[in-house]
Amino acid sequence: MKKKWLAGILSAVMVFSVTGCGGGGGDTAASSDGAGGSGELKMSYTTSETSVWRVACEEMAKAVEEGTDGRYTVSIYANEQLAGGAMDQGTQMILDGTVDLDLRSVTNYTLYDPALFAVVMPFMFSSNEDVDARLLNGPAGDLVKERVEALGVKVLGLAENGFRSVTNSKREIRTPADLSGMKFRVPATACWVDTFKLFGADPTVMTFSEVFTALQQGAIDGQENPTDPIVSAKLYEVQSYLTKWNYAYDCLILTCSQKLWDSLSEEDKAVFEAAGEAACKAEITASREADEGNFKLMEENGMTITELTDEEMQAFKDAAAPIYESYREQIGDDVFEVFGYTFE
């Protein structure tokens, strides 16, 4: 089937060592007189302490502590420490209330609601301006919040892991055919694995901690990621080419466990919501500023940075169209329509 973008929407202007800070606690109690409860809260996130994700966590902790006059304090744990490094377990912990606050990729929730694959479908978004208009400040974002909350958490905001670039050690990538025959590490996100297969590549799922060695030893030819993990892991030392193809935008979800949320007074709920909004805005700003510096750093370290023309980008979008049809039943036409995509 051919795809058709809804008129007007396309034109809209528009990871280091496993350590944690603090620990323990988590007991909360709300007062019926509105004075609010108190306690030491545990906040978990997936990436390292040097990641831009940390910006959101620290901003959240600071705003909560200040807004509640220190009645609530927040201990931050990096690298899925509380879940033993397992992202699936980390997701379950925020859903069952074992963790109080959490920041993770929307991809972690697709196991529970496949419709959320819509966010990370290949070439769903074209630019930061497009993301801002349709997702972060638009109807698609409202839908994402609604569906994640239906799983049993309170969404406090949307942040970003950013657009994912593709790197390799073989050749410059400008067309789908350029990926053919190469072996790429791809996260265990089904629609991304399917996209690389469609382009003739050999996608291999492995944990990110294994990627540098696998690239260095030639076990894989390339990988895909936002610039933050590429730079923090120094993958530019074992990769020669990077293509800015914006094939997937990775959205982060900042949440509060339903257990904690239900225990808060109305005044404290307002504090947590304002803190979440500020935390996400700070992280998005930091992420986009870091992108500019990261591309420059990689280029200075010898990588060839390729930016695609509009025609080259369209060729990738056209080639990826069958993925939309294959996920149509899982995601649903109604969800696709909110994201600005229809089938005909």
N, C-alpha and C positions, 0 to 999 in steps of 0.2 A: 504493500500500500504506500501511497505517497503521503507525505506529511505536509501539514499547512500550519504555519504559525498564526495565531490570532492577530488580526489587524489591530494596530495600535500598541500592542504589548512589545513587539520587537522594536518599535520606534520609541519606546520609553527612554528618556534621557538617562538620555538614558531614557634522635631523642637521647645520657650520662649515667652515673651510678644510681642505683635504686635507694634513695634516701627520702626521709620525711621530716617535717618540722613539727615538733610537739607530738602529742598522742593522747590516747585515752579519752575518757569523757563521753559526751554525747547525750547525757541526761537533760531533759528539758521539761519545763512545766509552765503552763499559761495560767494567769490569774483571771478570775471571773470579773474582777473590778477594773480590768483593762491595764493594770500596772505592768503586765508582761512577765514572762518567765526568765530563766537564766540557764546557763550551762556552757560546757566546752564542746564545740561542734567539730566534727571531722569532715574535711573536704578533700575529695580525691580527684585527680586528673591523670591523663594517660601519658603525657610526654615528660621530658626531663625538666630539671629545675632551670635550665637556661633557655627553654622554649618561650616563645611569646605567649603561649597559653598561660604561663605563670602570671603574666600581667593581670589577667582577669581574676585569677584566684586571689592575688594579693590585694587587688582593689576591692573585691568582694569582702574579704576578711576585714579590711580596714573600715569600710563603710558600715558593716554590721556592728562591729565593736564600738565605733563612734556613735552610730545612730541609736544604740541601746545603752549608751553610757557604761559600756563594759560589762553589762549583764551577760551578754553572749560573747564568747571568744571563739576564734576559728583556728584549728590546727590543719595545716595544708600538707597533703601527702602526694608526692610526684610518682611517676612511673608505675601507676597502678599498684603501689606498694601494699595497700590494704587487701588487694585481691591476689597477691602473689605474682603480679605481672600479667595476669590473665584478663584481657579486656572483656570477655564474655562474663566472667565472674564479677568484674567491676560493675558492669551494667546491671546484673542481677542484684548487687548490693544496694544500689540506689533505689531500685524498684521495691525491694523488700524493707527498706528503711534501716539497713545496717550502717549505711553511710548517710550523713546529713545533707551534704552539699556535693555537687558533682559537675564536672565539665568533661564532655566527651563528644566524639563525632556522631553525627546523625546516622552514620553507617552502622553503628553498634545497635541501633534500635530497629534496623530492618529485619532482624530475626523475629521480632515480635510483631512488626507491622510492615509487610512487604511494600505497601503503598509509599513508604518513605524512600524507596529507591528513586522516586521521581526527582528528589533533590540532586542526586549524584549521577543521573543519567548522562551519557556522553554528549557534550556540547549543548547541554540544556541552557547554560548561561554563557554569554560571550565576553563580559567585561565586569569590572567592579561596579560601574554605573548601572549595568543591567541587573546585577545581583541586588544592589541597593533598592532599585525601583520595584522589582518583582518579588524578591524574597525577604531581605532584611526589613524592608519597610512596606511590604506589599502583601497581597492576598495569599500568595504561596506560603509566606512566613506564618501568617495566621493559621493556615491549615496545618502546617508542621507542628506548631505549638499545640493545637487542638488534639492532634493525633498522638503526640508524645504524652500529653497529659492524660489521655484516655488509657494509657498503660499503667497509670498509678503514681505519677509524680507531678510536682508543680514546676512549670517552666518559668524561669526568671529572666531569660533572655537568649538571644541568638548571637553567637560570635563566629569566628571563622578560622579554619585551617588554611583557607585560600585556594587558589587555582593550582592544579597539579601540572607540573612540567615533566617531560620525558627526557631521560639522559641515556647515553650509551657510549661504548668505546669503539664502535665500528665506523659509523658514517653519519653525515648530516641527514636529518629526517625532515623532508618537505612534503612527502606524499604518503598515503597509506601503504603503498607498495614498498616504501623504504623500511618498514618494520618487518617485512617478510623474512622469515628464517631466523630472526634474532630471538634470543631467550631473555625475557624480561621478568624481574621480580615484580609481582603485582599483589596488593593486599587481598585478603580473602573476602572481597566484595564482588558478588557474582556478576553484576552488569559490567564491571571493569574487566574482569577475567574474560567475559564473553566478547568485549570490544577488541581486546588484543588478539583473540583467536580469529575474529572476523577479519582483522587486518593482516592475517597470515603469520603473526608472531607466535612464539611459544611462551605463554604466561606461566610463571612458576610462583606458587604461594610459599612464602617463608617469613619468619619473624624479621622485623627490621634490624634487630641486633646482629643478624647473620649476613646482612647485605654487603657491607664493606669487604669482608673476607671473600665472599662469593664473587664479587666483582674483581677483586685483586687477583684471585686464582683463576679467573676465566670461567667459573662454573655458570655464570650468567653474563649476558652482554650489557644489560642496562636495567633501569628501574624507573619508576615514576613517583613523584612526590611534590609537595609544595617546597618552596625554597628553604624554609626554616630547617626541616630535617636534613635536606641535602647539604646545607652548609654546616650545621652542627655536627654532622657525622663525617664531614670532610670528604664527601664522595667525589668532589672535584679532583682529588688526588688520584682517583682510579677511573675517571670518566673524562672523555674528550669532547663530547657534544651534548648540548642541551637545546631542545626545541620548546619555545613558549607557545604551546598549542591550546592551553586553557580547556583541555578536554573534559575536566570535571572540577566542579567547585565543591569543596568540602566544608560543610557547615557544622559548627559546634553548638551543642545544646547545654546551657547552664541550668541546672535543676536543683530543687530542694525536695527532699523526700516527703511524701505525703504525711508520714508519721510526724515529722517535725512541723510541717506546715499547719496541720490540724491542731497542734499544740500552741501555736502562736496567737497572741492577742491581735486585735485588728490594727492597733498602732504598730506592733512589731512586723506584721505582714507588710504594711506600707513601707517600713524601713528596708525589709528584705527585697521587695520589688524594686525600690529605687536603687538599692545597692547593685542588684543584678543588671539593671539597665546601664548604670554607670560603668560597671565592670566590663560588660560586653563592648560598649563604645570605646573604652580605653584599649581593649585587646585588638579590636579591628583597626584602630589607628596605628597601633604598634606593629601589627602584622603587615600593613601596607607600606609603612615606612621601612620595615626590615626588608621587604621584597626588593626595593630599589637598591639598597646597599648590598644585598645578597647577589643579585645579578652582576653587579659591578665587581664584587669580590671574586666570583667564579671566573669571570672574564680575565681578571688580572692574574688568576692562577692558571691560565692557559686554556680554558674551555672555550669552544666556539659556541656562541649564543645565537640561535636562529629565531627570527621573528617571521611568522608566516604572512603572506599577503592575504587579502580578502578572498581571492580566488582559490588559493591553496587551502585556506581554512574551510571554505565551502565544500571543497572536495572531501575533506575529512567528515564533515557533517553529513554529506550525501552517502558516504560509504558506511556511516554508522546507523543509518535509518532503520535497517532490519532489526536492530536491538530494541527499538521502540515497539515494534510489532510483537516481538517475542516476550516483552514484559507488559503488554497491554492488559492481559487478564489479571495479573498480580497487582498492578497499580490501579487500573480502572480508568475509563475514559473521563469520569467526572474529576478525578484528581489531576490527570494530564491537562484537562481544560483550565483548571485553576492556575496551572503552571504556564499556560499559554500555548499548549500544543494540542492539536486535533488531528484525527485520522480522516482520510477520505478515500 
